[in-house]
Amino acid sequence: MKNKKFPLRPVLIAIILIPLNSYWIAYQEVAWYARLTYVVPFPNVIFTIFLLTAFNALLSRFSKMALTYGELLVIYILLSIASAISNNLMLAEVIPSFGYAYWYATPENEWREVIWKHLPGWLTVNDKDILRGYYEGGSSLYNMRTIRTWLSPILAWSSFTFVMVFVMLCLSVVLRRQWTESERLTYPTIRLPLEMTNPESGFFRNRLMWMGFAMADIWNIA
């Protein structure tokens, strides 16, 4: 059995691309209400893989440093996981919950007496002055008091998210044999990146693909 090396190169590339990818998602989904992560496979990841594949095909003609089929798939997987975490559906639910119970507490709803005592301080933001800057604006994240206040819940929720994703990946490993080898599921949503990254598939030489691509593009522009 061959020793499987850690895919360092695609992981490093993904680490570089993930912040750009996350910024793209946040800007599109918050500023432009473009739901990039509402469909699978994610369009932003497919576009990134398309550019990488095109650059990789060009690089392979002049150098032996071109990415392999497996390395491109590693980048696709990591970008997809990052997109699922940084999308508007998750951030829009998690981040506002940091201080929601403190900011919207009133004498009428009695949240101060009923809810506050059950909320861990390290998991929430309970400073009204800091929350005022978050909800009303006119403030900046880049000062030590704000950073110290937000740092604890951000680290706590980030740790929870990391563990949750890791558990999901572990479940996928456990279920892979049953789903893939016994039930022979075809996973249709993964066919597109598989064909795009496979240099022997002839995907980009398929005229029907380009016709469909052109029709979809014209439809969206119109």
N, C-alpha and C positions, 0 to 999 in steps of 0.2 A: 504494500500500500504506500503510495507516494505521500510525502510530508506536505501538508497544505500550509502554505505560507499565509501570514496575515496580509490582507489586501491593503497595504499601507498607502500606495499611490492613489487609488480611487477614494480612500477615506480622507486623505489630505485635500484632494480636489473638492470633495463634498463639503468639508469643513469650510473651505473658502467660499463655496457657492451658497451654503445655507443662509448666512446673514443677508446676502443679496436676494435670495429667493423669499425669505421671510419679509423683507422690506417691500418687495414687489407685491406679495399677497396683502400685506397690511394696507399699502397705498391703494391698491385696486379695490379691495373689498370695503374699506372705510371711506375713502375719498370719492370713488367712482361707483360704488355699489356693484362692482363686477364680481360675481360669485365664482371665482376660479376653482374653489375647492368643493363646489356643490356636485360635481360630476367626477366619475372615476373612469379612466385615469385622469389625474389632474392636468389641465391644459398647460399650466406654467411649467410643470416638470417635463411634459412631452416636448414643449418648445425648447427647453434647455437641453434635453437629450438630443433633439434634432440638430441644434447648433454644435453640440459636442461631437456627434456622429459625423457631421459634415467636415468639421475641423480635423477629426481623427482620420477620416478617409484621405484628406489632403496630406496630413502629416505622415501617413503610412507610405506615401510615395517617395519621401525624402529621408525618412528616419525610421529606426527600429524602436523608437520610444512611443509609438502609437499605442493607445489603450486597447486591451483585448476585449473580446465579447463579454466575458465575465466581469471585467472591471467597469465597463459601461453600465452593466446591470446593477452592480454595487452602488454606483452613483445614483442611478434611478431609484433604488430602494431607499437609500438614505434621504434623498430629496423628498420622496413621497412621505416618509415618516415625519420629516420636519414640517412639511406642508400640512399634514393632518394635525400637528400640534399647534402650529402658529396661525391657523385659519381663524376667520372671524367668529365662527360658531363656538370655538373653544375660548378664545380670548375675551369675547364679548360676555361670556358667562362667568369666567373665573375672576378676572381682574376687578370688575365692579363689586364683586362679593367681598373684597378685602375690607371695605369700609361702609358697605351699604347699611348695615344695621345701626351704625353709629351716626351716620349723616342724616338718615331719615327717621331717627327716633324722635318721637313727640310725646307730650304728656298724654295725648289721647290713645296712642297705640301701646304705651307703657313698655316699649322695648327696653328702656334702660333697666327697669326692674325685672322684666321677664326673661329677656334674651341675653343682655350683656354679660351676666355672670357665667353663662355657659360658653362664651367665646374666648378661646385662648389668645392671649395678647400677641404671641409670636406668630399667630396664623392670620392676624387681621391688622388693619390700620385704624387706630382709635383716636388719633390726634385730630381734633376738629380743624385746627389751623392748616394742617397738611392736607386734609380732605377738602378744605375750601379751595385750595389751589387746584386740586384735581377736578372738582365738580364745576367750579366757577371760572377757572383760568386765572390769568394775571400773575402766575407764579412760574417757577422753573424747577425742573427735576434736579438740576445740577448745582445743588448746595448740600452740605454735609448733613444738615438736619433732615432734609427730605430723603436723602439716600439712606440714612440710618433707619428712618421710620419704615421705608418700603423694603429694605433689604431682607429683613427677617421673613415676612410672608412670601416674598418672591423666592427665596431659597427653599422655604418649606414646600410651597406648591410646586416648584421645579423638581424637588426631590420626589414628591408624590407622583408627578407626571413621568419622571424617569422610571420609577419602579413599575408604574402601570404599563408603560410601553414595553418594558423588559418582560413582564409577566405575559403580555399578549404575544410577544415573540416566542416565549417558551411554550405557550399553548399551541402556537402555529407549528413548532417543531414536533410536539407530541402528536398533533393531528395530521401531520403531513403524510405519513405512511398510509394511514387509513384513507384519507381523501385522494391522494395522488395515485397510489399503487393499487389499492383495493377497489375504491369506487371510481377511479380514473376520471376525476373531475377535470374539465378542460380549462377552467379559469379564463373565460373569454376576455376579461378586462386587462389581462396581462399580455395578450397576443400582440397588441400594437407595439409596446416597447421591445418585446422579444424580436419581432420582425425588423424593427428599426435598427436595432443594435447588432443584428446578425449580418455579418458581411456576405454571407453566402445565400441569403434569402432572396436577393434581387428586389427588395421592397421598393427602393428608390428608382428602379428601372421599370416598374410596373406602370403602364400607361393608364390603366383603369384607376389606380390609386391617385395619379395626378389629375385625372378628370374629376374624380370625386372631390379632391382637395380644391380644385378650381371652382367647382360648383358651390361648395360650402363657403368658400371665400367670397364669391360674388354675391351669394345670398346674404351674408352678414354685412357686406358693404352697402348693398342696396337697402 
